[in-house]
């Protein structure tokens, strides 16, 4: 089944838990909190959200502006596919698989940063680099 994220014990490959979400793609874990963030795959262009799960219980995360694990993004951002959480956990970065667009999300409030990006992010030869990794837009265009 394609709509599941599975958690395994590394040493034994024992299945420890699973959570369902629409069309999961890339994963990144918060550096200090028990939250796993999941981006989307390209099958459903109507999705403009990412998913958050409690990584201990493998249940949908609920918090400010997050219900049943859903973190809604800007309506104009379709197929949020690339995903990275900053090393300090202050930001979640995602970019669209279908267009040159990226956003920065505050995980404490599950809201898009006011200017759409953070001071930690910079353009380097068509790539947005920051925090714990990098995201690429198709042509390097962005915020």
N, C-alpha and C positions, 0 to 999 in steps of 0.2 A: 504494500500500500504506500502511496507516495505522500500522503498527508500526515506523516509522523516524524518526530525526532526521537531517536532512541538513545538511552544512556547505558553504557556497558562498564563493567569492572575491567580495568586494563589487564590485570594479571591473569584473569580466568575467562574473559569474554562472556561472563554471566550478564544477562540482561537485567539491569537494575530498575529501569522505569522507562516510560514513554509518554509523550504528550502529542496531541493532535493539533495541527495548524494547517492552514491552506498553503499548499505549494511551497514548502520550506526549501531554502537554498543554502546560503552561507550562514555560519554561526560565529559568534564571538561572546566571550564571557566577561562580565564585569570583573575588574581586578581585585575588588575587596568584598563585594556583595554576592549573594547566591542568586544571581540573575544571569540567565542565558538569553542573548538576543538572537533572533532569527530573521534573515531577510527573505525575500520572495523570489520565486523563479518566474520565467517569462510566460507561462501558459495563460495566465489570467490578467489581462491589462486593466481590469477594473480595480485591482488591489492597489491601494496607496497607503499601506500600513506595514509596519514591521511587528514582530511578535516577541513577547517576553515571557519566559518561564522561570519558575523557581527551580534552580538546578539541583536542589536537595530532594524536593518532593516530586519534581517533574510535573507540576501542575501549572496552569496559566497564572501568571503574576498579576496581582491587582494592587493598584496604588493610585496616586494622584494622576488623573487623566488616562489611566490604564484600566480597562475593564476586560476581563477574560483574556488577558495577555495582549490585547490589541493596542498599539500605539499608532494613532492616526497621524498621517503626515499631510503636507499641503496637497490639495486636490490636483494641482498641476504636476505633481511628481508621481509618475506611473512606474510600476515595476521597480520598487526600491530593492536593488540586488546587491551591490557592493555594500560591505558592512565592516566597520571597525570601531572599537571602543578605545578611547584615549587611555594611555598608561595610567593616568591618575583617576580615571573613571568619571571625569567631569563632562565628557561629551561622547555622544554616539554619532558616527558619521555614516551616511548612506548616500548612494548616488543611483540614478535611474539607469536601467539597462536599455531603455528605449529612447532616451534623449539626453542631451548634455545638461544635466541638472544635478546638483547635490545639495544636501541640507545637513545641518548640525543640530542634534537633539540634546536637550538637557535631560539626563535620565532622572533627576530628582523631581522634575515637574512633567516630564514626558511632553515637552513642548519644543517647537522649533526655535532655535536661537533668533533673537530679534533681527539681526542683520543677515541671517541665513548661514553665517560661518563664524568661526572663532579666530582669535588672534593666534592660535596654535597652528592654523592651517595656512599654507602658502602654495603658490603655483610654482612647480619646478618642471620645466619643459613638458607642459601638457598634462602633468600629473598633480593631483592635490596630495600633498604630503603633510603628515602631522602625527601627533600622539603615538599610537602603537603601530601604525602602518601607513598605507597609501591607498588612494582610490583613483581610478582613471576614468575620465570622460572620453567619449568617442573622439572628439576633436580638440579636447583641452579647454573648451569653453566652459564657463561656469558662472558662479555668483558675481 
